[in-house]
Amino acid sequence: MKRRAQNTPYFFLLISFLAIASITLTVFSQGQNKASSIVIHDNTSAANGGENATDGLRSRFNSALQREKPCVETMNDQDIRDAIQDERERELLEGGDPDAALRAIGERMGASLVMSVQAMPGPGGTTVYSAFVMDSRTGRTVARATRSENDVAESLVRQLGPYLTDTCKPHWTGTIRYNNDFNETKQETDGGPAHSTWRNVTREKTLTSKAFTMIKATFLPPAAGDSTGSQKARVVHRVQYNAEQKETTSGETRCREPGKNPYFTNFSQDYSEIMTQLGQGVETTPVFITIDDDGTYTIKVNAPAGTMLGKIETSRSYTGCPSEKKDPTNETIPMPEGRFTGTSFEAEGKVDPKNRSVLAGTQTSPDGKTKITWNLRLVRPKGK
């Protein structure tokens, strides 16, 4: 492994996404504008197993689709969740224009067909599967099936045949993801700062540092001039850094109260400082794939630089002499906008001789803090 330089309400959003079709006036024709991608959404209730209940059905459908219509790509609920996370800004999540945000998500995903799948209890402890496919441009249902996993998958692919493209330029589809997690805590105990009225003082300090880096490259449909060795992808580079410092100081302090002799009493002083930084960079850039004669391959992703925003939150509290009583204070200070640098990483693997159109694997660093996963498929016309 090589590396250089360094509760969205989605069900509501999906229903709204499907509802967009009701206001779209584009007329679907089997003879033109054939679909090259399908979004598959699971609609199984949690009581019936949720998303996991239709894993087999979705897998069988993908296999049948790759056999009959290899130029057609599929996207699932995780792709939808990722699209929502990427496209919706905080203000939209908190009450902006949902239609505008969802149109952006639909455009980003670029799919004109949306399939809903569901698992339900059947007679004698069996499971019955149902699915329908909607043309999101017209709101029309273009395919529907109910029965076993295999029956539903095969039936849907047959019904969808006239609506799906048979032509495409060979290209990769899929996602490469890089995650790096860093978490460190340091603790220290000392006698605290020098103070003329304190004695028997103990200060406990804790410093916690957390850093997270995520890089995700999602292949885009090929443009003119693109090759399978340098196809463009949408690369998202996110970073997050948190540093929290806590200090608790306790001991005895000398009090001088009006009308009283000086005396010592217990005191406690707490201080905390939390620095939070968030950054993101997004860029469309080539991902480089090289495959050697022996099947060994390398995937290289370049991640963009980005904008960094942050804030520092502090809090203080003190208890001791009555005359020194203070209310707790809290303060938030925004940090100046900054930049973080771009980086790159490489993943290496070996092609399965029985399935040379798939590159998939996982790499984990020896310390377990860095993980790279990839699942790519070479899309090309049937028989090529």
Helices and strands as residue ranges (DSSP letters): E 2-4, H 10-19, G 20-23, E 37-42, G 46-48, G 50-54, H 55-68, E 73-75, H 77-87, H 90-93, H 98-109, E 113-121, G 123-125, E 127-135, E 140-147, H 149-160, G 161-163, E 171-190, E 198-219, E 230-255, E 263-291, E 296-303, E 306-319, G 322-324, E 326-340, E 343-350, E 358-364, E 370-379
